[in-house]
Amino acid sequence: MDFEKIKEYLRENLNDFRFNHTLRVVDMGLILCDKFNYKDKTKVILGCYLHDAGKNLSPSKLLDIALKEGYVLSEEERENIHIYHGVASITIARDYFNINDVEVLNSIKNHVTGCENMSMLDKIVFLADFFEVGRDYDRVHKSREAALNDLDINKSLLLALNSSLNELISTNRFIHENTLKARNYILREIKNS
């Protein structure tokens, strides 16, 4: 895989803030990859590099891509179309870089809201995006510390999801059902382990 080609595409298609964020997500993804003994670093790098490839697209372009990909959007999803930048990002990964690995594509799509039954790759990309070192907010510190100091990725993911939900609730913003499903699934996994 030509990572330099991907970086060049991102440099040209993302604003400076988003491009630098992406580089930090890759760095954090590799740290988590080592921490949790995930063997396929190439998948982690791809998922992290491409997770926000569609982030700077216009709302109308995001809507167009989601509809072309066969998504049936609720009124709330249409009003919060930015959550579909993960779907736009998988189309870029697939169409520009010929990435057809379902696990990689799912990790790109699922980093936005999470989902039920997240794979280890999903969890790593989600968390790398949530608490890369440039995100210096009180609400991400506990999740980052849990991931870097605790051996259980699920506890860190639960902290991240709870933090996201609390932020969305406190600011009266839309909560996608996938985030609730992800949180409840992880909670069950923790209780059953």
Secondary structure, 3 states (H helix, E strand, C coil): CCHHHHHHHHHHHCCHHHHHHHHHHHHHHHHHHHHCCCCCHHHHHHHHHHCCCCCCCCHHHHHHHHHHCCCCCCHHHHHCHHHHHHHHHHHHHHHHHCCCCHHHHHHHHHCCCCCCCCCHHHHHHHHHHHHCCCCCCHHHHHHHHHHHHCCCHHHHHHHHHHHHHHHHHHCCCCCCHHHHHHHHHHHHHHHHC
